Amino acid sequence: MARRKQYNRYDDEFKATAVALTKIPGIQAKDVAEALAIHPVMLYRWCMETRRGELMTKKKDINVDPKLKAELKRLRKLEKEHKVLQMEHDLLKKAIQYSLEQEKKSTNS
């Protein structure tokens, strides 16, 4: 299998901003990785490098765009609602299937 020849290179400021986004309450790192189109493992590695002090930025205070922060929170909320709706849908399908089976049994008697 052939390997990719080119890899994306990210500067330290991008990495630090991505790490800062993971620290927002209510937002998971996998959501940040998905929003930034990077692999979650890469983001976890950047978090680890930041904790160890290996990832440094010139700018000490990193400001996260409020729109991006709000969008990530909205995405998280929608994903939770979607999961609940999927579970409800599955339960309704099972209930319909069960009632159809009961109806068939009662008509065959």
TARA-V677500 format. One record per residue. RES is the residue in one small letter. OMEGA is omega in radians with two decimals (* if undefined). Layout:
RES:OMEGA, RES:OMEGA
This chain:
m:-3.10, a:3.10, r:3.07, r:-3.11, k:-3.10, q:3.10, y:3.07, n:3.07, r:-3.14, y:3.12, d:-3.08, d:-3.13, e:3.09, f:3.14, k:-3.13, a:3.09, t:3.11, a:3.11, v:3.12, a:3.11, l:-3.14, t:-3.10, k:3.11, i:-3.14, p:3.10, g:3.14, i:-3.12, q:-3.10, a:-3.13, k:3.09, d:3.10, v:-3.14, a:3.13, e:-3.13, a:-3.12, l:3.14, a:3.04, i:-3.14, h:-3.12, p:-3.14, v:3.12, m:3.14, l:3.10, y:3.11, r:3.11, w:3.09, c:-3.14, m:3.12, e:3.11, t:3.13, r:-3.14, r:-3.13, g:-3.13, e:-3.12, l:-3.11, m:3.05, t:3.10, k:-3.09, k:-3.10, k:-3.09, d:-3.12, i:3.12, n:3.13, v:3.14, d:-3.13, p:3.11, k:3.13, l:3.12, k:3.13, a:-3.14, e:3.11, l:3.10, k:3.12, r:3.11, l:3.14, r:-3.14, k:3.13, l:3.11, e:3.11, k:3.13, e:3.13, h:3.13, k:3.11, v:3.13, l:3.09, q:3.13, m:3.11, e:3.13, h:3.12, d:3.12, l:3.11, l:3.10, k:3.13, k:3.13, a:3.11, i:3.13, q:3.14, y:-3.13, s:3.09, l:3.10, e:3.11, q:3.13, e:3.12, k:3.14, k:-3.09, s:3.12, t:3.12, n:-3.09, s:*
